[in-house]
């Protein structure tokens, strides 16, 4: 079964940085595109970024472009999201996702 385990979230001040990780298992990680999405309580899921199987093709939501960087290590079955210049509106639970499968999420809180 597909398993995705996110980590790396936390409390950070505006302008700060975090690096999220997602360890994948139960499928051939290196042949699938992956994405990060986020969701606040009571709100819909928002796509954040996607990356192709080889790690070359990357796309970003306009609200995070230039601040967030997606990457992957296929040898380690791990997906990353580097979050820089964080804003209060980036506060959400962040999930990695493959097709319809998501992990339990990691909470990012940006507050002074």
C-alpha positions in Angstrom: 0.0 0.0 0.0 1.1 3.6 -0.7 2.5 5.3 2.4 3.6 8.9 2.6 5.1 10.3 5.7 5.6 14.1 6.0 7.8 15.9 8.5 9.6 19.2 9.0 6.8 21.5 9.8 6.8 23.8 12.8 6.4 27.4 14.1 8.4 30.0 12.3 8.4 33.8 12.2 7.5 35.7 9.1 10.4 35.7 6.7 11.7 32.5 8.1 12.4 29.1 6.4 11.5 25.5 6.8 12.3 22.3 4.9 9.5 19.8 4.5 10.2 16.1 3.8 8.0 13.3 2.6 9.2 9.7 2.7 7.4 7.4 0.3 6.9 3.7 0.3 4.7 1.0 -1.3 5.2 2.1 -4.9 7.9 2.8 -7.4 8.6 6.4 -6.3 10.9 7.3 -9.1 8.5 6.8 -12.0 5.7 9.0 -10.6 5.1 12.8 -10.5 4.6 14.1 -7.0 3.1 17.2 -5.6 2.7 19.2 -2.4 -0.7 20.5 -1.4 -1.9 22.4 1.6 -5.1 22.8 3.5 -6.3 25.0 6.4 -9.1 23.8 8.7 -12.5 24.3 7.1 -11.0 25.2 3.7 -10.4 23.4 0.5 -7.1 21.8 -0.6 -4.8 24.1 -2.5 -2.1 22.8 -4.8 1.3 24.2 -4.1 3.8 22.6 -6.4 4.5 19.5 -8.6 7.6 17.8 -9.8 8.1 15.3 -12.6 9.6 11.8 -12.1 13.1 12.9 -13.0 13.0 16.0 -10.9 13.5 18.3 -13.9 10.0 19.6 -14.5 8.7 21.7 -11.6 5.6 23.9 -11.4 4.5 26.2 -8.6 1.4 28.0 -7.6 1.7 31.7 -8.2 1.5 32.6 -4.5 4.7 30.5 -3.7 6.7 30.9 -6.9 10.2 32.3 -6.1 9.9 31.4 -2.4 9.3 27.7 -2.4 11.5 25.0 -4.1 10.4 21.5 -4.7 12.9 18.7 -5.1 13.2 14.9 -4.8 15.8 12.2 -4.2 14.6 9.1 -6.0 17.4 7.0 -4.4 16.0 7.8 -1.0 12.3 7.8 -2.0 12.0 11.3 -0.6 10.2 14.4 -1.7 11.2 17.8 -0.3 9.7 21.3 -0.2 12.0 24.2 0.8 9.9 27.1 2.2 11.7 30.5 2.3 10.4 34.0 3.0 7.4 32.6 4.8 4.3 34.7 5.2 1.5 34.3 7.7 -0.8 33.3 4.9 1.4 30.2 4.3 0.1 28.8 7.6 -1.5 25.4 6.7 -1.1 21.7 7.0 1.1 20.6 4.1 0.7 17.2 2.5 2.6 15.3 -0.2 0.5 13.5 -2.7 0.7 10.9 -5.3 -2.4 10.5 -7.4 -5.1 10.3 -4.7 -2.9 9.2 -1.8 -1.8 11.7 0.8 0.1 11.4 4.1 -1.0 12.6 7.5 0.5 16.1 6.8 2.8 18.4 8.6 1.7 21.6 10.2 3.4 24.9 9.2 2.6 27.9 11.4 4.0 31.3 10.5 3.5 33.8 13.3 5.3 36.5 15.1 
